[in-house]
Structures are given as C-alpha cells and as structure tokens.
Amino acid sequence: MEAATKRAERSERLGFRVTPEQKEVLAEAAALSGEDVTSFVLSRALRDAQNIVLSSRVTIIADEAAADFHTWLYEDHPRVIPEMSKRLGHIEPFPVASR
C-alpha cells in the first residue's frame, strides 16, 4: 500500500537531458549512496531548492542591527495590520537583547 501511496503522491513529472558522462557520475553517486538515480537527484535538488527558497525569506542580521531594526519597527514606525490582528490575536514583539 505504501508504494501505491508514493506513486499517487508523485503525480508530476520532470525531465531533462544530461551528457553520458553526467549520467555516469550521477549513477555512480546514487549507487554509492544506496539510492536509485531518480531518488538521488530529486532529494538533492529538492534540498537545494528548499534552501534557496528559505534564504530568500529569512534575513539574518547582527545583534546591534537587530536592536536598531526592532526600535525602528516597533517604536519609530508602529502600525497595526487589521487582518493580521484578527488572525493572530495580540502577540508581543520579539524581545531584543539590550546593547
């Protein structure tokens, strides 16, 4: 039953061409990893894609910059977004370490 579920979940198809040398390297790496080529390529491509998407959504800043941003956002430019307030209720801003 699990195999049927996996087949149903994988309903979309991707296709691309590679050189014989690229295919050989991918096949060898997949075999060394104990995976078939499709699983090997998909798992690594998906991991990289997820990292790229995540890095486009998350910004990491230094402590001092975070404190300045917190001040700017919550003290200098406070605003309420009604739709978010309805959905989230009252949420305190993230605490920021003092300088």
N, C-alpha and C positions, 0 to 999 in steps of 0.2 A: 504494500500500500504506500509506503514511503516513497518509492521510486516513481509511482504514478503521480503523487503529490508534487514531487520535484519537477516532473515533466510538465505538469499543469502550470506550476509557478513560472517556469521558463517558457513563456509563450512567444517572446520576442526573439528576433534573430539579428545577429550582426555578422557581417562578412568582410574580409579584407584579404588582400593578396600580399604574399611575402616572397622573398627570394628563397631558393633552395637552401642556401647557407643559413638564413634566418630561421627557416623551419627546422633545420637540423639542430641548431643551438637550442631552440625552444623545446624540441622533443627531448633532447638530452637533459636539459634542466628540469623538465617536468618529470622525467623518469627518475632522476636523482632525488627529486622532492617527493616521489611516491604518488604523483598525480598524473592524470591524463593531460594532454596539451590544452584542451579547452578549459578545464578547471584551473590549470596553472596560469594561463594567460588572463582568464577572467578575474581570478582572485587578485592578481597583482594590478591589473588595470583598474579594477574597482577600488582597491585600496588607494591607489594614487589619485583617482578621480575624487574620492571622498575627502582626501587630504586637501586637494586643490579647492574644492567647494568650501570646506571648513575654513581654510586660511583666508578665503575671500569674505567670510562672515565674521571672523574674530580678529580683533586687533589687540595686541599685547603692548602695553606701554610701561615705562619705568615708574617706580613709586612716586617720584616727585611730579611727573607729568600726570599721573593718575589723580593725585591730590588736586592739582590745578584744574584738571578736567571736571572732577567732582564739584569743585567750587563753582566753576563756570556753569555747569549743567544744573545743579540743584539750588545754588544761591543767587547767581547772577541772572540766570535765564529759566526760572522755574515755570513750568506750564503743565496743565492737566490735559490729557487726551481723553475725552469722554468715553469713547469706545473701549479704550484700554481699561479705564477705571471700572466700567461696568463688568468687563470680563475678569479682571484680576482682583478687584476689590482694593482695599488700601494696602499698599506694600511700601515699607520703608526703603529708602535708597540704600545701596550697598555701603557699608562702612568703609572708610578710607583711613589708613594709618596716618596719624598726625606727623607733621615734619619735625 
